[in-house]
């Protein structure tokens, strides 16, 4: 990612000394989805400008410009960004000190709270499983509110990345929720109508249990896709390329014995 995307608004010396910056996670998933999208569309890397949403137990959004990640919602750790199953996502950092003073919590306590007892679980007070929340929402106001917050947060990141990219061609859903929950996709997409996203309800309903395809109407200005991720396949391919020496990265990372510097 470019510096304007990965640097935080803290003294630059802290980045130089400790590497404090946005790294992002789910990179293998986002990369697989981009490659699969290109195959479906028959698109060149340079012509691929999309937003990918990995929605599962962990959730992240990624802005892809000409086939390359230029921004992502997760940060220095996987805690930043979207609301997740048990992670809070974005919060005001001052809340940490506030909780330490008001609740007598240690920093370790707060870290556990934000990573393990927040998100869908913390807001609903019921479960971290989106399927259970969808079943409960009719009779449970907190369950319904939690789903609304989850969908609104995802849509806000899509809107922000539309600006960052100067306009994307499509939004691609993946991950356990993104692939298998038409109701969640529908609610997220309802917020995207102002961006020219026209959801096709029938297509959206058929996309679950490993299905792959378009969920927007023909002629929609902003396209919508569901593409099941396959991180294991991509890891296997990368491993083969590295070990076999068929990629530029392998030639740098795995030097043959006898060269200056020894094996890596």
Secondary structure as UniProt FT lines:
FT   HELIX           3..6
FT   HELIX           12..18
FT   HELIX           27..41
FT   HELIX           45..47
FT   STRAND          50..55
FT   STRAND          59..65
FT   TURN            66..67
FT   STRAND          68..72
FT   TURN            78..79
FT   HELIX           94..102
FT   HELIX           107..116
FT   HELIX           119..124
FT   HELIX           130..136
FT   TURN            137..139
FT   HELIX           141..165
FT   STRAND          170..174
FT   HELIX           175..180
FT   HELIX           182..190
FT   TURN            191..192
FT   HELIX           193..195
FT   HELIX           201..206
FT   TURN            209..210
FT   STRAND          213..214
FT   TURN            218..219
FT   STRAND          223..226
FT   HELIX           231..244
FT   HELIX           248..253
FT   TURN            257..258
FT   TURN            260..261
//
